């Protein structure tokens, strides 16, 4: 089984909101993503969708977008992003989603000996956008990642690879350590994938090896609208 990841698909969700306003490279971006997956994906692959999947505000409006994701090859793990206002409780999501999609928020799943622990994340202390109002949410999201990782403790024999999946980057704009990277280091995660960053921020993102972990920025425009291979078979 190979593992791929992409975030920030920003599907229109019946809103009519397109991404073209952010540059010509976003024109027809959704079709580029789905065509790319048709070409490279296989039925036994795992695709991590790292948040900001649909612009829809309500779950019922997001269902056409989520159906498109469900029709993609392989098994999908989907995270909550900061724009995913349609996200409901896990029970409601599981009722609505295609069986090939696993919603992952503050928990983990093991798929064919690959463990994926995920949560949304948040802006990290020391970032230029971080203020006092962010502290509570940041602390809560660090706690959610801890909760996601806890069931995997002492179970290394049950999986070969550990992937931490977030929507927000796990560091601030100066790439300084955070509560997220502390947990990633402590768990000795093999891979961390995240999205959220666009434009010039892509060039300043944390990528490559850090400690025991290889980091991938997988927002759609960062990977040229084609899911990135983060774990080969």
C-alpha positions in Angstrom: 0.0 0.0 0.0 1.3 3.5 -0.9 0.2 6.6 1.0 -0.5 9.9 -0.7 -1.6 13.2 0.7 -3.2 16.4 -0.4 -4.9 19.3 1.4 -6.9 22.4 0.7 -8.9 21.0 -2.2 -11.3 23.9 -1.6 -14.1 22.3 -3.6 -17.0 24.7 -4.3 -19.6 23.0 -2.2 -22.5 24.5 -4.1 -21.4 28.0 -3.1 -20.1 29.0 -6.6 -16.9 30.1 -4.8 -14.0 29.3 -7.0 -10.3 29.7 -6.3 -9.5 31.6 -9.5 -9.3 34.8 -7.5 -6.0 33.5 -6.0 -4.3 33.2 -9.3 -4.6 31.6 -12.7 -2.9 28.5 -11.4 -6.1 27.7 -9.5 -8.3 27.7 -12.7 -9.9 24.3 -13.0 -7.9 23.1 -10.0 -10.5 20.6 -8.9 -10.4 18.7 -12.2 -6.6 18.7 -12.1 -6.7 17.1 -8.7 -9.2 14.4 -9.7 -7.5 13.7 -13.0 -4.1 13.4 -11.3 -5.5 10.9 -8.8 -7.1 8.9 -11.6 -3.7 8.7 -13.3 -1.6 7.8 -10.2 -3.9 6.3 -7.6 -4.7 2.6 -7.1 -7.5 0.8 -5.3 -5.1 -0.4 -2.6 -3.6 3.1 -1.9 -4.4 5.4 1.0 -5.1 9.1 0.4 -4.8 11.5 3.3 -7.0 14.6 2.7 -5.5 17.2 5.0 -8.4 19.6 5.6 -10.2 22.5 3.8 -12.0 20.0 1.5 -15.2 22.0 0.8 -16.3 25.7 1.0 -19.8 24.5 2.0 -21.1 25.8 5.3 -23.5 22.9 6.0 -23.0 19.1 5.7 -25.8 18.7 3.3 -24.2 21.3 0.9 -20.9 19.5 1.2 -22.2 16.1 0.3 -21.6 16.5 -3.5 -18.0 17.4 -2.8 -17.6 14.5 -0.3 -19.2 12.1 -2.8 -16.5 13.1 -5.3 -13.8 12.3 -2.7 -15.6 9.0 -1.9 -15.4 8.1 -5.6 -11.7 8.5 -5.7 -9.7 5.3 -5.8 -8.5 3.7 -2.6 -9.2 4.4 1.0 -9.3 8.0 2.2 -8.6 9.6 5.6 -10.0 13.1 5.8 -9.1 15.8 8.4 -10.9 18.9 9.5 -9.6 22.2 8.2 -10.3 25.8 9.4 -12.8 26.3 6.5 -14.6 23.0 7.0 -17.6 24.5 8.7 -19.8 21.7 7.4 -17.9 19.2 9.7 -20.3 17.4 12.1 -19.9 14.8 14.8 -18.1 11.6 13.9 -21.4 9.6 14.0 -23.1 12.1 11.6 -20.1 12.1 9.3 -19.9 8.3 9.1 -23.6 8.1 8.2 -23.1 10.6 5.4 -19.7 9.6 4.0 -18.8 6.9 1.6 -17.5 3.9 3.5 -14.1 4.4 1.9 -13.7 7.7 3.8 -12.5 7.7 7.4 -13.0 11.1 9.2 -10.1 11.6 11.6 -10.3 14.3 14.3 -8.3 13.8 17.5 -7.9 10.1 17.0 -5.9 7.5 15.1 -6.5 4.6 12.7 -4.3 1.8 11.5 -4.6 0.9 7.8 -2.5 -2.1 6.5 0.2 -1.5 9.2 0.3 2.2 8.6 -0.9 4.2 11.7 -2.3 7.7 11.0 -3.0 10.1 13.9 -4.7 13.3 13.1 -6.3 16.5 14.2 -6.8 20.0 12.8 -4.0 21.8 14.6 -3.8 25.6 15.0 -1.5 28.6 14.7 1.6 28.1 16.9 3.0 30.5 19.5 5.6 32.9 18.1 3.8 33.1 14.8 3.0 36.7 13.6 -0.7 35.7 13.5 -0.8 34.3 17.1 -2.4 36.4 19.8 -3.9 35.8 23.3 -7.1 34.5 21.8 -5.3 31.7 20.0 -3.7 30.2 23.2 -6.8 28.3 24.3 -7.4 26.8 20.9 -3.8 25.9 20.4 -3.6 24.2 23.8 -6.8 22.3 22.9 -5.4 21.1 19.6 -2.1 20.0 21.1 -4.3 18.0 23.6 -6.2 16.5 20.7 -3.1 15.3 19.0 -1.9 13.8 22.3 -5.3 12.0 22.5 -4.9 10.7 18.9 -1.5 9.3 19.7 -2.2 7.8 23.1 -4.0 4.7 21.8 -0.9 3.8 19.7 1.5 3.9 22.6 3.0 0.4 23.2 1.5 -0.9 20.0 4.5 -0.5 17.7 4.2 -4.2 16.8 0.8 -3.4 15.2 2.2 -1.0 12.6 5.3 -0.3 10.6 4.9 3.4 10.0 3.4 6.3 12.0 2.1 9.3 10.1 0.9 12.4 12.0 -1.6 14.3 9.8 -2.6 18.0 10.5 -4.2 20.8 8.6 -2.2 23.6 10.1 1.6 23.5 10.1 3.1 22.2 13.3 5.5 25.1 13.7 5.3 28.9 13.5 6.5 31.1 10.7 10.0 30.9 12.0 9.9 27.1 12.0 10.4 27.0 15.8 9.4 23.9 17.8 5.9 23.7 19.3 3.7 21.4 21.4 2.9 19.6 18.1 6.5 18.9 17.2 7.2 17.9 20.8 4.5 15.1 20.5 5.7 14.2 17.0 9.2 13.8 18.4 8.1 11.9 21.4 6.1 9.5 19.3 8.9 9.1 16.8 6.5 9.6 14.0 8.0 8.7 10.6 6.1 11.2 8.6 4.1 14.4 9.2 1.8 15.9 6.5 0.0 19.2 6.7 -1.6 21.9 4.5 -3.0 25.4 5.0 -0.1 27.3 3.6 -0.3 29.0 0.1 1.5 31.4 -2.1 4.8 32.8 -0.8 4.4 30.8 2.5 5.0 27.6 0.6 8.6 28.5 0.1 9.1 29.1 3.8 7.4 25.9 5.0 8.9 23.1 7.1 9.7 20.3 4.7 12.2 17.4 4.7 13.9 15.7 7.7 13.6 17.0 11.2 14.7 14.8 14.1 13.1 11.4 13.3 10.4 12.7 11.0 10.0 13.7 7.4 7.7 16.6 6.9 5.5 17.3 3.8 3.5 20.4 3.0 0.6 19.0 0.9 -1.7 22.0 0.3 -3.0 21.7 -3.3 -1.0 24.5 -4.8 2.2 23.3 -3.0 2.0 19.9 -4.7 0.9 21.3 -8.1 -2.7 19.9 -7.6 -1.5 16.3 -7.6 -1.5 14.2 -4.4 2.0 13.8 -3.1 3.5 10.3 -2.5 4.6 10.3 1.2 5.1 6.6 1.7 6.1 4.2 -1.0 4.8 0.6 -1.0 
